[in-house]
Amino acid sequence: MIELKDILYKVTLLAVKGSTSIAVNALHFDSREIKKADVFIAIQGQVVDGHDYINKAINSGALAIVCEKLPQDLESGITYIEVDNSSKALAVMASNYYNTPSENLKLVGVTGTNGKTTVASLLYQLFKKAGYKVGLLSTVKIKIDSKEVKATHTTPDSLTINRYLKEMNDAGVEFCFMEVSSHGIHQHRTLGLHFAGGIFTNLSHDHLDYHKTFAEYRNVKKVFFDGLSSQAFALTNIDDKNGSYMLQNTKAKTYTYGLKSYADYKAQILENQFSGLLLKVNESEVWTRLIGSFNAYNVLSVYATADLLGLEKVEILRLISDLQSVSGRFQYLISDERITAIVDYAHTPDALKNVLETVNSIRTKNENLITVVGCGGDRDKTKRPKMGHIASALSTKVIFTSDNPRSENPEAILNDIEAGVAPLNFKKTITISDRKQAIKTACQMANPSDIILIAGKGHETYQEIKGERFDFDDYRIVQEFLKQLQK
């Protein structure tokens, strides 16, 4: 048990009704989880307002309520705390409740449109191979040193983040690498965390269903760097036109990386093949199994971060050459018929363009490049025609199909995608709503040496249709269909 006044340390309070010198059990923002002596934080969400569940929380045993507007009728024996922003209060309270766990390790946040998962996961791999106890908070998985937990959000809620960080403290973890999404920043989930550093990968078209404008999306990302302390480092991709913007108001020590511009950490691609990349990083050469120019940026940011965190440069290069690609990120297989199938999470126009340009830069042009791609439902609709244009312009053949349609009509999504196809590329495209059938068709169309790219879902092992999740793994499905062709 911990006293409420200790949990409220550094929370800006507008009003207090009742005593804060009371012992409380746990914090919750979901009234269904409240038990005796808990604190309920009422949060105004996009769909549900937690203030509507204050009485339910009290009836379930809550001793204290944190809210943005006090109820008209106050229950005796209950402490009410009025705050300006419940989400901000939750973040600070969560850190206090778990004894500020982020202060007890070196936490590095990775933000940007593309590359967050790859960079965070590669850093986890590298530091683990270097002999450290390491944590990972990513879209694909959460790791508490060697223990693995299934991830559900890019940036979990404040309570979950701090609970995992406390578990990492207990496990003796020294470094933790964390994806930081624009949603997480905007909803203050990372407030109260002590970051040793922050990495900016790139910025392109995404999440405009949530942020409404690109400028708002960009400015939310910048908030993360604005909040870094003078003891932290801020590492940015200087080749991205928004890279220098991220550093404008940060107190952190600033560093840059890039392939095209003058930078503190610079790389040059010497060889780019399906087997990997040969890079010149500053003055040293290194071979990596990762593929494509976008991965050259990812590897360079990993090298820079490891250097800034104190690892020896020669050791970093040795470890980079041993890194494995991340699940669903340019994950490929080659069948006995020499058909190459690539599964990639590319679900934004920029990410899809990067992957297709990478494949086209490696292939000899004697092979067909068959792309299977769709767009998620209930998400930013403006990127759909852009995805259709890019896929049809940079592929030999394209099959438009469902991604995660969610509550939307799949045919309506496909119509939006098709609207972006230029007239000269119409003949390249076909539309098959059923994703499994689309992958099967791509396999049947492929000749020896052809390349199939299945984009959009990557590591996901489900397809979400009308509120229900069905088992669906692009990599496993294409693997099975290619095996059937060999019989």
N, C-alpha and C positions, 0 to 999 in steps of 0.2 A: 504493500500500500504506500502511496505517496500523497503528500498534502497538495491540495488544489493550488495554493499560493505559489508553490514551487514550479508547478506545471505552467503557470501563467507568467513566469519570468520573461520579460521582454515583449509581452503581448500588450498592444496599445488598448487600454480599457476606456470605454466611454461611460459606463455605469456599472456598479456592483450592488446587487440586492441580496443580502445574506452574508454568511461568513465564508472566507476563503481558507480559513484554518481548519479544514476538514479533510479527513483521509478518504481518498477515492481509489477505486480499483482499476478501471481501464477507460480509455477514450474510444468513442465511436461516433461516426457521422451517419450511420445507418441505424434507425430506431429499432429494427428487427434484431439487432445484435446486443441491445442494452440488457444488462443484468444488474443485480443489486450493487449499489454504491458506484455506479459508472458515471462518466460525464458524457453528455450528448451535445455534439456540435451541430447546430442547425445550419445547413448550407443551402443557399439558393442556387439550384441547378438549372440546366437548360430545359429540363422536362419536369422535374419534381422539386418542390420547395420543402426543405427540411423543417421549416417553421410550422408546417401543417402537422408535424408528427411530434411536437413537443409534449403534448399531453400523453401520447402513447408511450413516449420514452419515460416519463415520470411514473406512469402506471406500471412500467416494467422494472422500476427500481432506480432510475437515475437520481443522483443527489444534486447534480449541478447541470445547468443549461447554459451553453454559450450560443449567442444569437445576435443577429443584426437589428432586430426589433423586439423589444420586450412584449410579452403577452399582456393583455389588458388585466387579466386576473392572475395574480401571482400566488402560487401554492405555498403555504407555510412550510418551513423546514427545507425548502429547496433554495439553492443559491443560483441566482441569475446573473450572468455576465454579458453585458452589452458591448459589442465590438463593431468597428466600422466594416470589417470584411472577415467573414467566418472562415473562408478558405485560407487566408493569411494566418489567422489565429490558430487554425488546425495545424498548419505546417510548423509554426514555432512551438506549439504545445507538444506535438509529436516528438520533436527533437529533444525537448526538455524531459518528456516522459521516459524516453529511452536513454537519458543521460548523455545527450549530444554525441552520438556515436561517430558522426562524420569527422569529429575532431581527432579521433583516435586512429585514423588511417589516412592515407593519401588518396583522396577521391578526385577523379578526373572526369569531367563531363564532356560528351561529344554531341555537338548539335549541327544541323544543316539539313538539307532536303534528302540527299543521297549519301550513302557511305557510313552512316552512324553505326549500324549494326556491324559492318565489316571492321571498321576501325576499332570499336570497343572490343569486339571478339578477338581480333588479332593481338591487341594489347594484352588481353587476358592470357592468350596462348603464350605470347613472348615472355611475359613476366613469370608465368608458371614454369616454362622451360628453363628460365634463369634461376629457378630454385626458390622463388618467393611463394608465400601464401597469398592468393589473389581472389578478389571478388568480381562479379560481372552482373550488371543489371541491363539486360538487352531485350529487344523484341523477340528474339529466338529462344533465349533461355536465361535463367538467373542461376548464378553459380556462387556458392559460399565455399570457397576453395574447391574441393573436389565434389562437394554435395551439389546436386542439381535440382532446381525447382522450376516448374513450368511457368513461362511468362504469359501474362494476359494483356498487358498494355505496354506501349513503348516506354512511357514514364508512369510507374505505379502511383497510387495515392500517397500522400505524405506519411500516413501511419505505416503503410506497407514498406515504403522506402526505409524509414528509420528502424522498423523491426528487423529487416534484412541486414541493415548496417550494424545493428546491435548483435545479431547472430555472427556477423563477420568479426566483430570485436572479440566475441567469446571464442571464436575459432582461431584467433591470432592472425587474422588477415592484415597485411601491410598496405596493399594497394587495391583500389576498386575502380573499375572503369564502367561508366554509366551513360547510356543514351539519354539525351535530354531533348524531348520533343517540344514543338511550339505549343501544343495543347497543355503539356505539363508546366511550361513556363507561364503561360497565360492564366492557368488555374492555380498558380502559386505553389505547386507541389514540391518545388525544389527550394522554396524559401526556408531559411534557417539552416541549410546545409553548408558546410565549410568545404569549399572546393580548393584542391591544390592546384588545379589547372582546368582550362577549358579549350576545346578544339572546335574550330569552324571548318566544315568540309566544303560546302557549296550551297547555293540557293537557287532554286528554280521553281517552276509552276507546281504548286501542290496545296492542298488543304484550304482552297479558297471558298469551299462550302462553309468553313468555320470562321476564317479570318476576313472573308469578304473582299479584301483588296490585297494585292501583292505587297504594298507599302506597309500595311498592318502586319502581315506575316513576317516581313523582314524586320520590322521594329520590335516585334515580340522576341525574335531570336536575339536581337541586340541586348535586350534586357538582361539576358543571362550573363553576358560579358560585362555589362555595366555593374553587375552585382559582385564581381570577383574582387577579392581583397588585394592589397598591395603586396602580400606575400605569395600570391598565386601567379601562374603564367597564363597568358592568352596566346594561343597559336592559331594563325589564320591562313587559309588558302589565298595567297595574294593574286593568283591568276583569276579568281572569281571577282567580278566587278563589285560585289558586296563585301569582299574580304576585308578591305581597309576600313569600311564603314563600321564593321563590328567592333573595331578597336578604339573608336573615336573618344569614348568617355570612360573606358575601363581604367581602373587603378592598378591593374595587374601589369607585370612585366610582359612586354609584347614581343612576339616572334612571328616570322613568316615562313611559308614554304611554297614552292611552286616549280613548274616545269618550264614556263615561258618567261617569267619575270625575274628580276633580281630579287633574291630572297636569302634569308638566313640559312635555310635548308633547301638545296636545289637538286633536282634529279634530271637525268637525261635517259630516254629510252634507247638502248643500243640494239636490242632484239625483242620482237614481239611475236610469240608463237602460241599455238594451242597448248604447248607443254609448259609455257611460262614466260616470264619477262627477264631480260638482262638489263639492269639499271646501273647507271653511274650516279651514285649519291654523294654529293659534294665531290671529293676526289677519289672515292673508292667504288669498285664495281661489286654488285651483288646480284645473285640469281634468286628469283622467287617463283614459286609454283603458280602464283596468281597471274591473271591474264588481263591485258587491255590497259589503255592509258588511264582510265578511271581508277584502276587498281594501282597504277604507278603513284597517283596522288595518295591513295589510302596507305600504301607502304611507306611513302615519304613522311606522312603525318605520324605514323607509328614510330619510324626511326627518330624523328624530331622529339616526340613525346618521351620516348625511352631515354634519349640523351638529356632532356630537361629534368627528368626524374633521377638522373645520376648514374645510369648504366654506362659501362665502358663502350666506346664506339665500335671497337673490333668485335666485342661480344654481341652487340646489337646486330651487326651485319651477319654474323654466324647464325644467330637465332632466326633472323628474317628468312634465311635460305631454307629453314626447316618448318616454316609456317604452313598450315593447311588452309584451303579455301573454306569459307563459311557456308553452312548448309543453305541451299537455295540461292546462293550468290554465284553466278556463272559456274554452276555445278554441271559437269558434263560427263557423258559416257559415250563410248564408241562401240557399235555393234559389230558382230562378225562380218556383216555386209559392208563394213566401213562407213556406216551412217553415223554421223555425230549428232547427238541430241544434247541441247543445252537448256537447263532450267534456271531461270533468273527471276528475281523479285521485281524487276523493272516495272513500276506501275505509275510512273510519271513520264511526261514527254521527254524530259532531259535524260532520265535514266534509260529509257527505251532507245533513244538516239545513240547514247554512249555504247550500249551493248551491241546494237546493230552495226555501228561504225567500227567497233572493235572486231567483230566477226568479218566484216568486209575488208578490213585492213590485213587480215591473216589469210583469208581464203584466196584461191588462185583465180576465181571467177569462172572456172570450168564446172563448178558445182552449183547446184541450186541452193538458195537460202529460203527455207520455208518457215514462216513465222506464224505462231498461234498466239493470239492476244485478245484480251477483252478489257473492260473497265468495271470497277465496282459500282454497285448501286448505292443510292442514298449518300453519295459523295459528290465532290466537285464535278459538275457536268461540263464545265468549259474546257476541260482538258481532253474530253473524249474525241472531238474531231481532230485535235492535234495529234493524238495517239494514232488515229486512223491514217492521217497524212504521212506521218513519219514511218509507220510500219509498211505502208504500201510503196512509199518512195524508195526505201532502203532494202527491200526484200525482193526475191524473185517471185515468190508466191506468198499470199497472206490468207490465213483463215481467221476471221473474226468470230469470237465465241464468248460465252459467259465467263465472268470472273466470279465474284461473289455478288449476285444480283440483289441480295438482301430483300427489301420489300418492293423493289421496283420490278416492272415488267422487263424481262431480258430483251425482248424485241425492241422496246423503246431505247434501251441502252445501245443496242447494236445499230439502230438507225442513227443515233447521235454520232457514233464512231464512223459509220459509212459516209456521213455528211462531209468529212474532212478529206476524203479521197479525191485526188485530182483526176480529171477525165482520162488522162493518158494512162492512169494506173488502175482503172476499173477492171480491166481484163485479168489483172493479177489476183483479184480478191474473190473469195467465196465466203459465205456466212453459214455457220453451223452452230446453232444455239447451245446444243448439248456439248459440254466441254470434253467429255470422254470420247464422244464420237469425233470431235474436231481433232483431238490428238491421234486417234486411230487413223483418220483420213490423212493426216500429215505423214504418218509412218508409211501408209500405203502409196502415197505420192512420191516418196523419197526413193531415189536411185542410189547405188553405191557411191560413196564420197560426198553425198549431199549433206546439208546441215539443217537440223530442225531446231528452232528456238521457241521455247514455250515460256512466255513472259507473263508477269503480273502477280503470281501467287508465291513463287519461290519456295520458302521453307514451310508454308502453311500446309497442313494435312487435313483440311476440311474445305467444304464449299457451303456458304451460307445462303439459303434460299427461304424466303418468307418466314424469317425468324427461327429457322431450324438449321442446325449444322450437320452436314453429312460427311462421312469419311471421304477424303479426296486428296491424293498425293500425286502431283504432276510427275515427279521423278519416278515413282514406282510404276505409274500407269504407262509412261512412255517406255520404260524398261521392259514391261510385260509385252507390249505390242511389238516392240522390235525383236524380242525373243520369238514371238509367234511367226514373224516373217521368215525367221531362219529355218523353221521346220519344213 
